[in-house]
Amino acid sequence: MQNGIVLLDAKGGIYACNESAERILGLSADQMVGRTPLDPRWRAIHEDGSPFPGESLPAALTLRNGEPYSDVTIGIHRPDGRLAWISVNSRPLFGPDEQTLHGAVASFLEITGQKQTQEELRTAMAELEQARREIRTLLSRAQST
């Protein structure tokens, strides 16, 4: 499975994860078990580079209000220093009565490559626009002489 999966108990502690979660986050299962979304070691960021507070992470919100969240883009600083971009979904886990919240499941896919491609495209488009402006300026000058 390509998606990382973590299971959180009702208090927010991770109690299980798959190998993809370990690979994507750069942490072993032993390092993840017990961590909560509020743990500052996640060093999560928004796409604009601003801090992504733990209480705003999808799994934390799901545990607080029982609502699912989809396609939330988060930057996570891995222990090796590399920034990994992930797209996160979270869903509540209810007990047999279908009302008591027992925990949450978060699934995520690494999208670092996609984010790099988007940034390269933005840079190329900005360079192209700059070149267009320079050409217009040169043509305007040539026409006025």
C-alpha positions in Angstrom: 0.0 0.0 0.0 1.4 3.4 -1.0 -0.7 5.4 1.5 0.5 5.9 5.0 -2.1 4.9 7.6 -2.0 5.8 11.3 -4.7 4.8 13.9 -5.3 7.1 16.8 -7.1 6.4 20.1 -9.7 8.7 21.5 -7.1 10.7 23.3 -5.1 11.2 20.1 -2.3 8.8 20.7 -1.0 6.8 17.7 -1.3 3.1 18.5 -0.7 1.6 15.1 0.7 2.5 11.7 1.7 0.8 8.5 5.1 0.6 6.8 4.2 3.3 4.3 3.6 5.7 7.2 7.1 4.9 8.5 8.7 5.5 5.1 6.8 8.7 4.4 7.4 10.2 7.9 10.9 8.9 8.3 10.0 7.4 11.7 9.7 3.8 13.0 6.5 2.5 14.4 8.1 2.6 17.9 8.9 6.3 17.4 5.3 7.1 16.4 3.4 5.1 18.9 2.1 7.4 21.6 2.6 10.6 19.7 -0.3 12.8 19.3 -1.1 15.5 16.6 -0.2 18.0 19.3 3.4 16.8 19.5 5.7 19.7 18.4 8.2 17.2 16.9 5.9 17.0 13.8 7.0 20.5 12.9 4.1 20.7 10.5 3.7 23.7 8.1 1.1 25.1 5.8 1.9 25.5 2.1 2.8 29.1 2.7 5.5 28.0 5.2 3.6 29.1 8.3 3.3 26.8 11.3 0.5 24.3 11.2 -0.7 24.0 14.8 -1.2 20.5 16.1 -4.8 21.3 17.1 -5.6 22.2 13.5 -4.2 18.9 12.0 -7.0 16.8 10.4 -6.7 13.9 12.9 -7.0 16.4 15.9 -10.0 18.0 14.3 -11.6 14.7 13.7 -11.1 13.6 17.3 -12.5 16.9 18.5 -15.6 17.0 16.4 -16.1 13.6 14.8 -16.0 15.0 11.3 -14.0 13.7 8.4 -11.4 15.8 6.6 -10.0 15.3 3.1 -7.1 16.4 1.0 -5.4 18.6 3.5 -1.9 19.5 2.4 0.7 19.5 5.2 4.5 19.9 5.2 6.2 17.6 7.7 9.9 18.0 8.7 11.3 14.5 8.8 14.0 13.6 11.4 16.6 13.5 8.5 15.9 17.2 7.9 14.0 16.6 4.6 10.6 18.3 4.2 7.9 15.9 3.1 4.6 17.2 1.7 1.6 15.0 2.4 -2.0 15.0 1.5 -4.0 13.9 4.5 -7.5 12.5 5.0 -8.9 11.7 8.5 -12.0 9.7 9.5 -13.6 9.1 12.8 -13.7 5.6 14.3 -17.0 5.1 16.2 -17.9 2.3 18.6 -20.6 -0.3 18.1 -23.3 2.3 19.1 -22.1 4.4 16.1 -22.0 7.5 18.4 -19.1 7.0 20.8 -15.9 8.3 19.2 -13.2 5.6 19.8 -10.5 7.2 17.7 -9.5 8.2 14.2 -7.8 6.9 11.2 -5.5 9.2 9.2 -4.3 8.2 5.7 -1.8 10.2 3.8 0.0 10.2 0.5 3.4 11.8 -0.1 3.1 14.5 -2.7 6.6 16.1 -2.4 7.3 15.4 -6.1 4.1 17.0 -7.2 4.8 20.1 -5.0 8.3 20.4 -6.5 6.9 20.1 -10.0 4.3 22.8 -9.2 7.0 25.1 -7.9 9.2 24.6 -10.9 6.2 25.4 -13.1 5.5 28.6 -11.2 9.1 29.6 -11.5 9.1 28.9 -15.3 5.9 30.9 -15.7 7.3 33.8 -13.8 10.5 33.7 -15.9 8.4 33.6 -19.1 6.3 36.6 -18.0 9.5 38.5 -17.2 10.9 37.7 -20.6 7.6 38.9 -22.3 7.8 42.2 -20.4 11.4 42.7 -21.5 10.5 41.9 -25.1 7.6 44.4 -25.0 9.9 47.0 -23.6 12.5 46.4 -26.3 9.9 46.5 -29.1 8.4 49.7 -27.7 11.8 51.3 -27.6 12.6 50.1 -31.2 9.3 51.5 -32.5 9.9 54.9 -30.9 13.3 55.3 -32.5 
